[in-house]
Amino acid sequence: MIGRRILLAAPALMLARGAEAIEWRGDAAQGALVLGRAEPGTRLALDGRAVRVSPRGDFALGFARDHGAEARLAVTHPGGRVQTLRLPVEPRDWDVQRITGLPPGLVTPNEAALRRITAERAQLAAARALDSAGTDFTEAMAWPARGRISGIFGSQRILNDQPRQPHYGLDVAAPTGTPISAALGGRVSLSGDFFFFGQILVIDHGHGVNTLYAHLSERLVPEEAQVARGDRIARMGATGRVTGPHLHFSLSWYQTFLDPQPLLPHEQG
């Protein structure tokens, strides 16, 4: 269900009526994924990036953790009328998380490890760059695993007292072997064993929306497999850079990591 109706206008948001209305679910905020629907044939661009719109008008927008106070949404209506909307982006406060006891080689990798990490980043970037026409992203997202929330999106990571990049996922901790399911339907676009992430799966849900499942003990589906929401895809583990078994679950819109937690049910299913 789409929960909010934005009536497009220039320069304000409340002018156009009827068929030109865009409906969307969620608010523009740092780290947010917004799902919407426009009149079929509408063309969109967010901050200069073209946004795929499905034949029935479905689309997705992503706002980075550190997005500025405003975004610009360019709208070309089916009849050719063009608008540029200025969308306020709600700021968020981010926690600081300190993790100690990691092996030094996983905090400061050597040259051989750095070469491997560079190659793996290229693989991951290619998987997250996909712009497929699928629309599984329009489904309601399901919890991929049950367990204790041990890490949240956006927190500044301090590893062995050394500042590192923010945490771009949601961590669910449970014993090794705990079942992991697909949060949404889609195609497995990447399966591998990475330096930091350990055993990993990435699923493409269409329109640049993808989810990542890391630190697995076992991968149960191969690349190119089609999966449905709730399908068993892996088992939880402690591979890669970890201090214990857990699932690192992340959501992206193309290369932009987003916070999956607001899209999940309040209770783990």
C-alpha positions in Angstrom: 0.0 0.0 0.0 1.2 3.5 -0.9 0.7 5.7 2.1 1.3 9.3 1.0 0.1 11.3 -1.9 2.3 14.1 -3.2 0.7 16.5 -5.6 3.4 17.9 -7.9 3.8 21.6 -8.3 6.4 24.3 -9.1 7.9 25.7 -7.0 5.8 24.2 -4.1 4.5 20.7 -3.7 0.8 21.4 -3.8 -0.5 22.4 -7.2 -1.1 19.7 -9.8 -4.1 17.4 -9.4 -5.5 14.1 -10.7 -3.3 12.1 -13.0 -0.2 14.0 -12.3 -0.1 13.1 -8.7 2.7 11.0 -7.4 2.1 8.6 -4.5 4.8 7.3 -2.3 5.5 5.4 0.9 8.1 6.8 3.4 9.7 10.2 3.9 12.8 11.7 2.4 15.3 11.2 5.2 19.0 10.4 5.4 19.4 6.6 4.8 15.8 6.2 3.6 14.4 4.2 0.7 11.2 5.7 -0.6 8.9 3.7 -2.8 6.4 5.4 -5.1 4.1 5.3 -8.1 3.6 7.9 -10.8 1.4 8.0 -13.9 2.8 5.5 -16.4 5.1 7.3 -18.8 6.4 9.7 -16.2 10.2 10.2 -16.2 12.1 11.0 -13.0 15.6 12.0 -12.0 16.8 12.4 -8.4 19.8 14.8 -8.0 20.6 14.4 -11.6 20.4 10.6 -11.7 17.7 9.0 -13.9 15.2 7.0 -11.9 13.7 3.9 -13.6 9.9 4.0 -13.7 8.1 0.7 -14.4 5.4 0.4 -17.1 2.7 0.8 -14.3 4.5 3.7 -12.7 6.4 2.1 -9.8 9.8 3.6 -8.8 12.3 3.7 -5.9 14.4 6.6 -4.5 17.3 6.3 -2.1 18.8 9.0 0.2 22.4 8.4 1.5 23.3 8.4 5.1 25.0 11.8 4.7 22.7 13.4 2.1 22.4 17.1 2.4 19.4 19.1 3.6 17.7 19.1 0.2 17.2 16.8 -2.8 16.0 17.8 -6.3 13.5 15.6 -8.1 13.1 16.4 -11.8 9.7 15.2 -13.2 8.8 15.0 -16.8 5.1 14.2 -17.2 3.7 12.0 -20.0 2.4 15.1 -21.7 5.9 16.7 -21.7 5.5 19.2 -18.8 8.7 19.4 -16.7 9.0 20.2 -13.0 11.8 20.3 -10.6 10.9 19.7 -7.0 13.0 20.6 -4.0 12.5 17.9 -1.4 13.6 18.6 2.2 15.7 15.6 3.5 15.3 14.9 7.2 18.6 14.7 9.1 19.3 11.8 11.5 21.6 11.4 14.5 24.0 8.5 14.2 25.3 6.4 17.1 29.0 5.5 17.7 29.8 1.8 18.1 33.1 0.5 19.6 34.2 -3.0 18.7 37.3 -4.5 20.2 39.1 -7.8 20.1 39.3 -8.0 16.3 42.5 -9.6 14.8 44.8 -6.8 13.8 45.0 -8.1 10.2 41.3 -7.6 9.8 41.5 -4.0 10.9 44.7 -3.0 9.0 45.0 -5.5 6.1 48.4 -6.2 4.5 49.2 -5.5 0.8 48.0 -8.9 -0.4 44.8 -8.5 1.5 44.3 -5.0 0.1 44.6 -6.3 -3.5 41.9 -8.9 -2.7 39.7 -6.3 -1.0 40.0 -4.0 -4.1 38.9 -6.8 -6.4 36.0 -7.7 -4.2 34.8 -4.2 -4.0 34.7 -4.1 -7.8 32.6 -7.3 -7.8 30.2 -5.9 -5.2 30.0 -2.5 -7.0 29.1 -4.3 -10.3 26.3 -6.3 -8.6 24.9 -3.1 -6.9 25.0 -1.2 -10.2 22.4 -3.4 -11.8 19.3 -1.6 -13.1 17.0 -4.4 -13.9 13.3 -4.1 -14.7 12.0 -6.3 -11.9 9.6 -5.0 -9.4 10.0 -7.3 -6.4 11.1 -4.2 -4.5 7.5 -3.1 -4.3 6.7 -6.0 -1.9 6.6 -5.6 1.9 10.1 -6.6 3.3 10.4 -9.6 5.6 12.9 -10.2 8.4 15.8 -12.3 7.0 16.6 -13.9 10.3 15.6 -14.0 14.0 17.9 -12.9 16.7 19.3 -10.1 18.8 19.9 -6.8 17.0 23.7 -6.3 17.6 24.4 -3.5 15.2 22.4 -0.7 13.5 22.7 1.2 10.3 24.7 4.4 10.2 26.7 4.1 13.4 30.2 5.3 13.3 32.5 2.3 13.8 35.5 2.4 16.1 37.4 -0.9 15.5 40.2 -1.7 18.1 40.2 2.0 19.0 40.7 3.0 15.3 37.9 5.1 13.6 36.6 3.4 10.4 33.7 4.0 8.0 30.1 3.9 9.3 28.2 0.6 9.6 26.1 0.2 6.5 23.8 -2.6 7.6 21.7 -4.1 10.3 23.2 -6.9 12.3 21.2 -9.8 13.7 23.1 -12.1 16.1 22.1 -15.8 16.6 24.0 -19.1 16.7 25.9 -20.4 13.7 23.5 -22.3 11.4 20.5 -20.1 12.1 18.3 -20.0 8.9 18.4 -16.9 6.7 15.7 -16.1 4.3 15.3 -13.7 1.4 13.8 -10.4 2.6 12.3 -9.8 -0.8 12.0 -11.8 -4.0 14.5 -11.4 -6.8 17.6 -12.8 -8.5 20.9 -13.7 -6.8 23.3 -11.4 -8.4 26.4 -12.3 -6.4 27.6 -15.2 -4.4 31.2 -15.3 -3.0 33.6 -15.5 -0.1 35.0 -12.0 0.7 37.7 -10.7 3.0 35.6 -8.5 5.2 32.1 -9.9 4.6 33.0 -13.6 4.6 30.5 -15.7 2.7 28.1 -13.4 1.0 25.0 -13.3 -1.1 23.5 -10.3 -2.9 19.9 -10.3 -4.3 18.7 -7.9 -7.0 15.1 -6.8 -6.5 14.8 -4.5 -9.5 15.2 -0.7 -10.1 18.6 -0.7 -8.3 17.2 -2.0 -5.1 19.3 -4.9 -3.6 19.9 -6.7 -0.3 23.2 -8.2 0.9 23.6 -11.1 3.4 27.1 -11.5 4.9 29.2 -13.6 7.4 27.3 -16.7 6.3 28.4 -20.2 7.3 26.6 -21.7 4.2 25.1 -20.4 1.0 22.1 -22.4 -0.1 21.4 -20.7 -3.5 23.7 -20.1 -6.5 24.2 -17.0 -8.6 21.4 -16.3 -11.0 18.9 -18.2 -8.9 15.4 -16.7 -8.7 14.1 -16.6 -5.1 10.9 -15.6 -3.5 10.5 -13.6 -0.3 10.9 -15.9 2.6 12.8 -18.6 0.7 15.7 -20.2 2.7 18.9 -18.8 1.1 21.7 -19.3 3.7 22.7 -20.1 7.2 24.2 -17.7 9.7 27.9 -17.8 10.5 31.0 -16.0 11.7 33.0 -15.7 8.4 35.0 -12.6 7.5 35.5 -9.7 10.0 33.4 -10.6 13.0 33.6 -11.2 16.8 30.8 -13.8 16.8 28.1 -15.3 14.6 25.6 -12.9 13.1 24.0 -11.8 9.9 25.1 -8.5 8.4 22.0 -7.5 6.4 22.1 -4.4 4.2 19.9 -2.6 1.7 21.1 -0.5 -1.2 19.7 1.7 -4.0 22.4 1.2 -6.6 25.7 2.2 -4.8 23.9 4.0 -2.0 23.6 2.0 1.3 20.3 2.6 3.1 18.7 1.7 6.4 16.5 -1.5 6.1 15.1 -1.4 9.6 12.3 1.2 9.0 11.0 -1.1 6.2 10.9 -4.3 8.4 7.9 -5.4 10.5 8.1 -4.3 14.1 8.2 -7.9 15.2 10.6 -10.5 13.8 8.6 -13.1 11.9 
